[in-house]
Amino acid sequence: MLEYIDRLRAAEERKRSVQVGSEDGIQPDVRLINVEPRPLDRVLALWREAQLRLETARPGSAAAEAAVRDIERLRDEYQAGHDVQMEAGGARLADPRDTS
């Protein structure tokens, strides 16, 4: 695990040292791995929990800002998981933005 973290840190330092769009930033030996997405019902529960935290947080507070970041991240994660599930012919879960 420590070796993986060291490699990640070194890659991040290399990335920060090259200009965006530079050919020097291309790493041919870097591969993305398949990651099993979280179940949509779990993502949905976390999304709803983040919305509740936002509603109870003081506007402009660090807690409110963290809740907004979580909501945005979870919305994106839910959408990506939903798209994958639809492509596989799976059932649709409710979107918390739907009020009908």
Stockholm file with secondary structure:
# STOCKHOLM 1.0

chainA/1-100         MLEYIDRLRAAEERKRSVQVGSEDGIQPDVRLINVEPRPLDRVLALWREAQLRLETARPGSAAAEAAVRDIERLRDEYQAGHDVQMEAGGARLADPRDTS
#=GR chainA/1-100 SS CHHHHHHHHHHHHHHHHSCTTCGGGCCTTCCCCCCCCCCHHHHHHHHHHHHHHHHHSCTTSHHHHHHHHHHHHHHHHHHHHHHHHHHTTCCCCCCTTCCC
#=GC SS_cons         CHHHHHHHHHHHHHHHHSCTTCGGGCCTTCCCCCCCCCCHHHHHHHHHHHHHHHHHSCTTSHHHHHHHHHHHHHHHHHHHHHHHHHHTTCCCCCCTTCCC
//
